[in-house]
Amino acid sequence: MRKSKYAVALTEGERAHLRTLIGRGEAPARLLTHARILLKADQGEGGAAWADAAIAGALEVHPTTVARVRRAYVETGLEAALARKTPDRVYPRVLDGAAEAHLSTVACTKPPAGRERWTLRLLADELVRLEVAETVSYETVRRTLKQTSSNRG
C-alpha cells in the first residue's frame, strides 16, 4: 500500500465539524461525501488513515475523487475541500447593452417580406447585416431575448 502525497491531518475541531455535518445529514450529498472522505483519510491522531482505494470502495466514489479531495484539503484548507469550486472561466459577451437594446428593437419591428414573424436565426442574421455584431448565434439571441423578457416583470 503506497502512501498518499497529500497527507490529511484533521484537528479535533475539524473532525467534530465534519461529524456534526454528517450527523445532521442536511447538507448536499457531494459535501457529505467529501466530509466522509476527509474523515476516512485523516492520518492525524485518532484518525482512520484509510488508503485511497479503500475509501473509494467504501464510499462508492472514484479513487481520483478521493485524491482530489485530499489535495484540496492540504493545499487550500477544509472549506475548499468541502465546497464546490466555482468555474474560473469567463466568456466575453457577444452583445453588450446597446446591442441587446438594438436586438429588442429589431425583434419588435415588422418581419422581413415573406415572413410572418422573426425567427431566432433571422434575428441573428439581421444583427450581422446591420453590423451590430460581427457574428452572433441564434442561441445568443434566444438567451438575450429570454433575459430581457424575464426582466420586464
Buried (B, 14 or more C-beta within 10 A) or exposed (E): EEEBEBBBBBEEEBBEBBEEBBEEEEBEEEBBBBBBBBBBBBBBEEBBBBBBEBBBEEBEBEBEBBBBBBBBBBEEEBEEBBBEEEEEEEEEEBBEEEBBEBBEEBBEEEBEEEEEEBEBEBBBBBBEEEEBBEEBEBEBBEBBBEEBEEEEE
